[in-house]
Amino acid sequence: MSHARPRGLIITAPRSGAGKTTLALGLMRALQQDGMRVQPFKVGPDYIDPAFHAAASGRASINLDTWAMRRGLIDDLVARYGVAADVCIVEGVMGLFDGATVAGQSGKGSTADLAALTGWPVVLVLDVWAQAETAAAVALGCKLYRDDVDFAGVVLNGVSSQRHEDAIAPAIRALGLPVLGSMPRRTDINLPERYLGLVQALETEQLDARLNNMAALVRSAVRVDVLLEVAAPLRAREPAPAAAELRAAVPPAQRIALAQDDAFSFVYTHIMMVGVVPAPRLFHSRRLMTKRQKATAMQCGYREDIRSCTRQSFRVLLIFDEACTMQPNAEFPFTANAVVTWCSAPA
């Protein structure tokens, strides 16, 4: 079946490393095994997680970034790729409310901003290893922090025993938050990591078996049927503001990810089509950067004209000054479709 307003669910957590990738991938693979059409999305400009999403679901994963994308582009991407799916599964970024300090096109780039924009409810993954009832306080804080984010419930991760679960779940239910699952601590299904982040999907050994094990874990520990029931339709878009109400300038430090390969091809994840790029600042590393290390790299980068980046193979984080925007032309012939082309491709 298809939906004019695609139904979706957002997997998030209070912090990175809490288990949202395990739940997201396991859920995608389990639903795909059941014959459902699952459309994956990833919050932010991340390119590593989408490759795992594609392997788990059989469909290209699309990036949704409220910092760099206007509401219209996000709606268009969701409608284009979600309309033919039975359900959309979104993996959040970092902690639920973590994003830029300054608002961009339609938000600060946080998972909460996307949840508020789409109306899709969030499933909060809590890593409760070495923790008990305090987990309920964390859940309550996340629930009350913003009133424009709908909570579907909580999934506990890292549960060591039934006694451990019994010390946490009742306190969370007393807050009016359903406990939708309780995943035991499992180190055998963890995705391998290296110094600069996850080993990429194409380099991960026995990836298909790992995904199947994640799906089996989710089936046994999470109420998948309830997750499908609480998935909500995309929120209807409000009427566009009058032209006079639109901001004239793009937000400062527009972040754009740039990939360059040996064939001398450029693909941008987010394209601002309202100007010309004189000399953007480029920050690059020959190794793939994690989100934390990107922030560090931005502080020790250097200025360089984009045309001098010739046939080297590395990932680049490109930060635009406030006055720098982009317009496709003969020298930079890119369109918004590049968002999907690069983010969906294996890194």
N, C-alpha and C positions, 0 to 999 in steps of 0.2 A: 504494500500500500504506500501511497505518497501523501504528503501533507503540503498544503499551500503555505502553512506556517510550521516549519519543521519542529518536531519535538526534541528536546535536548536535556542533558544533565551535565553538570560540571563537577569534576573530581578535584578537590582541593585539600589543603592541609594548613596548619599553623606555621609550618616551616618546610624548607627543603629537607629531603631525606626521611620523611615521615611515612612513606609508602604509597603516595598517590600514583606513581608510575606503575607499581605492581598492581594496584586495583584497576587502574585505567586499562592497562594492557590485558590483564586477565579477563576483565569484563568484555572488552572488545572481542577477544578471541572466543570466549564462551558464547556470546551472542552470534558471532559469525559461524561457529560450529552448529548452532541451532538453525541456521539458514536465514538469519536476519541480515538485512542490509544496514551496516553500521557506518556512519560517516564520522571519522575522527577529526577533531580540531585541537590546536595547541595555542594557549594564550602566550602572546609575545612573539619575538622574532627568532626563537630557538629553532635550530635545524636538525638537531640530533634526535630528539624525541619523535618528531613526525615520521622519521624513517622506521622506528619501531612500531608506531601506530599503523603504518601501511602494511608492515609484515603481519601484524596481529589481525587486522580487519580485512585486508585485501583491497582497500581503497586508499587513495592518496589523502594524506592529512594536510589540512589547510591552517595556516597561521592567522590568528585574529588578535590584533594589537590595537587597543584603544588609544594608546599614546600616539601612534603613527598613522592610524587609519581613521578617516571620518566615518560617522555612523552609516552613511549611505554605502560605503565600500564594504563595511562589515555585513550589513544587511544583504547586499548583493552576493557576497561570497557564501553566506549561510543559505540563501535561497537557491543559489546555483548548484551547490553541492549537497545540501541537505534535503532538497525537495524530493529526491528519488530514494531517500533512505528511510528506514523504519524508525531509527532513533539516531540522534547525534550525541557523541560522547566527547566532552571537552576535558583535556588535562590542563590544570592550572599551572601557574608559574610561581616558584618560591612559596612564600606564605600568602594566605588569602588576601591580605590587604597591602602586600608589598608592591611598590611601583616607583615611578619617578616622583621627585619632590614637586615638580611643576607639571600642571595639566597640559596634555597635548591636544590632539585633534578631537577626541571624544572621551578622554579620561586620562588617568595616570599610568595606564598599562597594567594595572593590577587585575587579578582574577575577579575581585569583588566588583570592579568597574564593568567588566564584561558581563558578570551575572546580573548587575542592575540594568544594563543596557538591553540584554536579551530576554530577561525574565526567566531564564533557565535556573532551576534550583541547584544548590550546591550540596554535595556530599562531603562532609568533613572527615578526613582520615586523621585519626589521633594515634601517634606512636606512644603506647602506654608502657613500654618496657621500663622497668624500674620506677613505675609510677602507679598510683591507685586512684583514690577519690579526687585528687588534684586535677585529674583529667577532666572532671566535670566542670571545674572552675574555668579551665581553658576553653571548653566548649561553650560555656555560658558567655564568656567574654567575646568570643567570635560571633555568637548569635546577636548580642546586644550592641556591638560596636557600630553597626550601620543598620538602619531600618529599611533600606531599599534592596537588601539581599535576602532571598528566600532560602531557607534551610530545609533540605529533604530529610536530613538525619545525620547520624554519625556512624562510622565504621572504625572499630578498634583494631589496631595493628600491634603486633608484638606481644600478644597475650600468652602468658606462660602456662596457665592452667585454668580449670573451671573456677577454682577459688579466686584466682586473680580477676577473672571476668566479673564474678559476683561482687567484688569489692568496688567495681567501677560502674557497670551498666545501670544498676538501680538509681544511682545518684544522677546519671545523665537523663534517664527516663523521667525522673522527678522534675526536671527542668522543662519538660514538654518536648524533648528531642528524642525521636525514635533511634534506637540502636539497631542499625541495619545489618550488622555483621560483626564478627569477632575473629580476626585472622591470627593464627598462631605465629610465633616467631619461626621463620624459615630462612636459613642462610643459603640453602641449596638452590634457590630460585633467583637469588640476587643477580642483577646484571653486572658484568665485570666493569671495573673502573680503572682509570689510570690517572696520572698526575693532573692532567688538564680536563678531567671529566669522564663521562661514560665512554667505554669502547663503542664505536659506532656499530649500527645494525649489521652492515655487511661484513664487519670484522668479528662479530660475536659468534663464537663456536656454538653449534647445536642450538641456534636461536629458535627454530621451530619447536624443538622439544621443551625449551625453557618456557615458551609462550603457552604450550599445552599444559605444562605444570602449573603455570599461573592461572590458567582457566580452570583447572581442576580445583585449585585452592579456592578460587572465588566461588565456584559452584557449591563447595562444601561448607564455606564459612560465611557467605554473604547472601542476603535475601534478594537474589537477582530479580525475582518476579515483582517485588515491591519497588525496586529501583526503576523498572520499566513503567510501573503504574504512576510513579511520581514525576516522571519526565514531563515537562511542560512545553506547550507550544511557544514558539518565538513571540516575544512581545510585539504588538502592533506598533509600527513606527508613528511617532507623533508628526503633525504637520510641520513642514520645514519653516524656519523663521524667515521673516522678511529680509530682503537683501541688506537693508540698513543695519540689521541686527547681527549680521555675520561678521566675524573677526576679519580684519583686513590682513593681518600678519600671521605667518605660521609660528608655532611655538619655538622658543629658543632651543638650541642644541638638538635639532631634529635628528633622531637616530635612524640610520639606515644601514642595513647589513649588505655587504657586497661580496660576491663570490667571483673568483677569477680562476680559469683553468688553463691547461697547456694549449688549448686551441684558441686562446686569446678571445674568449667570449665573456661578456659581463652580463650578470643578471641581478637586478635589484629587488629586494623584497618589498620595499615600500617606496612608491614613486610620488613625489610632489610635482605636479605638472603646472606650475605657475611661475616659472622664472628660468634663470640660467645659473649654472654652477660655475663660479669663477675659479676658486682654488680651495676646495674643501680640505679639512684636516683628516688625515688618514692615520689610523692606529692599527698596526698589524703584528701578527706573530706567525712564525712558521709552524707552531703547534696550535691545535684547536683550543680555544679559550673557554673556560667556564664562565658563568655569569659574574661571579665574584672577581675573577681575574680580568674580565673585560673592564670593570670599573677601575682596577689598578692600571691597566694598560692605557686607559684614557688619560691618566695623569702623567704618563711619561712618553706620550706619542710625539710625532713631529709633523710639520706641514709638508705637503707634497702634492704636486699637481696630479690629477687622476690619470692623465695620459702617460705619465712616466712609469706607471705600474704595468710593465710588460709581462712576459711569459713566465712569471713565477707562480708556483702553486701554493697559495696560502689563503686562509680566511681573513677577511678584513672587516673591522668595525669602522664605519664612516660616520663622522659626526658633522652635521651641517651647522654653520653659524646661523644666527637668527635671520640674516639677510639672504642666505643662500637657499635657493630652491631649484627645482629641476623642471625642465621642459623637454619632451622628446623632440629630437631633430636628427639631422643626418649623422651627427657625431655621436649622439646618445639615443638611438632609436628604440626606446623601451615603452611599454604600456603597462597598465595595471595587471594584465594577465601574467606578467613576470612574477607577481606575488606567488601565484600558484606554481608556476614552472619551476622556480628554484626551491621553494620551501618543500615541494613534494618530491624533489629528486633526491636519491641517496647521496649523502655527502661523500 
